[in-house]
Amino acid sequence: MKYLDKDEKELVNSFEKGEWKPVKKKSQKAYVEAAKESMAKSKRINIRLTSKDYHDIQVKAIEEGIPYQTLISSIIHKYNKGELKST
């Protein structure tokens, strides 16, 4: 779980403490659909990297135990949220 951001860690901790309550079956379908839509990837991009950067990203992804595309997406997401600053 070391690749989770602060908000994600808070959600996991809350769930593990038993703070979550099940929803009524009637509402569950709407929540499931909303979750599916929020997780769907809607845009594809192409990016050119140097061979060294590409290799380094692949190595980091292996260390984290995730696909390199997921790592790149996570880096972009964290940057957009202000959790990752440029130097």
C-alpha positions as CSV (number, residue, x, y, z in Angstrom):
1,M,0.0,0.0,0.0
2,K,3.0,2.3,-0.2
3,Y,1.8,3.7,-3.6
4,L,-1.5,5.0,-2.1
5,D,-1.9,8.8,-1.7
6,K,-3.0,10.4,1.6
7,D,-6.7,10.4,0.7
8,E,-6.6,6.7,-0.3
9,K,-4.8,5.7,2.9
10,E,-7.5,7.5,4.9
11,L,-10.2,5.6,3.1
12,V,-8.5,2.3,3.7
13,N,-8.0,3.1,7.4
14,S,-11.6,4.1,7.8
15,F,-12.8,0.9,6.1
16,E,-10.5,-1.2,8.3
17,K,-11.8,0.5,11.5
18,G,-15.4,-0.6,10.5
19,E,-16.6,2.9,10.0
20,W,-18.4,2.1,6.8
21,K,-22.0,0.9,6.7
22,P,-23.7,-1.1,3.9
23,V,-26.1,0.8,1.6
24,K,-29.6,-0.4,0.8
25,K,-29.9,-2.7,-2.1
26,K,-32.1,-0.2,-3.9
27,S,-29.4,2.5,-3.9
28,Q,-26.5,0.1,-4.4
29,K,-27.0,-0.2,-8.2
30,A,-26.7,3.6,-8.6
31,Y,-23.5,3.7,-6.6
32,V,-21.9,0.8,-8.5
33,E,-22.6,2.5,-11.8
34,A,-21.2,5.8,-10.5
35,A,-18.0,4.0,-9.3
36,K,-17.6,2.3,-12.7
37,E,-17.9,5.6,-14.5
38,S,-15.4,7.3,-12.3
39,M,-12.9,4.5,-12.8
40,A,-13.2,4.4,-16.6
41,K,-10.3,5.7,-18.5
42,S,-11.7,8.0,-21.1
43,K,-8.7,9.6,-22.8
44,R,-5.6,8.1,-24.4
45,I,-2.4,10.0,-24.9
46,N,0.9,9.4,-26.6
47,I,4.1,10.6,-25.0
48,R,7.7,10.5,-26.1
49,L,10.3,9.7,-23.5
50,T,14.0,9.3,-23.7
51,S,15.2,5.7,-23.5
52,K,16.7,6.3,-20.1
53,D,13.5,7.9,-18.7
54,Y,11.4,5.0,-20.1
55,H,13.7,2.4,-18.5
56,D,13.8,4.3,-15.2
57,I,10.0,4.4,-15.1
58,Q,9.8,0.7,-15.8
59,V,12.2,0.0,-13.0
60,K,10.3,2.2,-10.5
61,A,7.0,0.5,-11.6
62,I,8.5,-3.0,-10.9
63,E,9.7,-1.8,-7.5
64,E,6.2,-0.6,-6.7
65,G,4.6,-3.8,-8.2
66,I,2.4,-1.9,-10.6
67,P,2.3,-1.5,-14.4
68,Y,4.4,1.4,-15.7
69,Q,1.4,3.0,-17.3
70,T,-0.3,3.1,-13.9
71,L,2.7,4.7,-12.4
72,I,2.8,7.4,-15.0
73,S,-0.9,8.0,-14.5
74,S,-0.4,8.2,-10.8
75,I,2.4,10.8,-11.2
76,I,0.3,13.0,-13.4
77,H,-2.7,12.6,-11.0
78,K,-0.5,13.6,-8.0
79,Y,0.9,16.6,-9.9
80,N,-2.5,17.8,-10.8
81,K,-3.7,17.5,-7.1
82,G,-0.6,19.6,-6.0
83,E,0.9,16.7,-4.2
84,L,3.9,16.5,-6.6
85,K,5.9,19.7,-7.2
86,S,8.2,20.4,-10.1
87,T,11.7,21.4,-9.3
